[in-house]
């Protein structure tokens, strides 16, 4: 098996000529598609991590950023009144603006909390998760909790020393209750 040493560099073909090897041709074609006419890469260099969603919708037709900003201020006023139907409608209407803030501006959590306080409400977290992933958050969370719980329980039971003793004491109480719960 051929391995490249640190001193060897991959050979680049001239810009107009494609190599005879189809794998190299595909690689060069992908590299060309990643470059725009100015020579700058279209990708900003950030790698998408597992579970990260970079969904950036456009503003609805006829809506402007200024209009969405006014709706955001109205949303903050409605959050003080605790009117859930108005909050829900405004959050649906300002979804594109909120995603632009979160992804494009890459604000800190404190800034997002200042600009979008309603987003940190339990019902709105679930609604936002469903808007982005089209999945219900609570059933998905509970199914993953059911999936990983046995592994975590066995890991806690295997602990040694004083920490293991504390875990085993708490685990025995949990296992003695023995309430079987089935989630769908």
Secondary structure, DSSP 8 states (H G I E B T S, - for coil): -----TT-------TT---SSHHHHHHHHHHHHTB-TTS-BSS-S----TT---------TT--HHHHHHHHHHHHHHHHHT-HHHHHHHHHHTHHHHHIIIIIS---HHHHHHH-GGGGSHHHHHHHHHHHHSS-HHHHHHHHHHHHHHHHHHHHHT--HHHHHHHHHHHHHHHHH-------
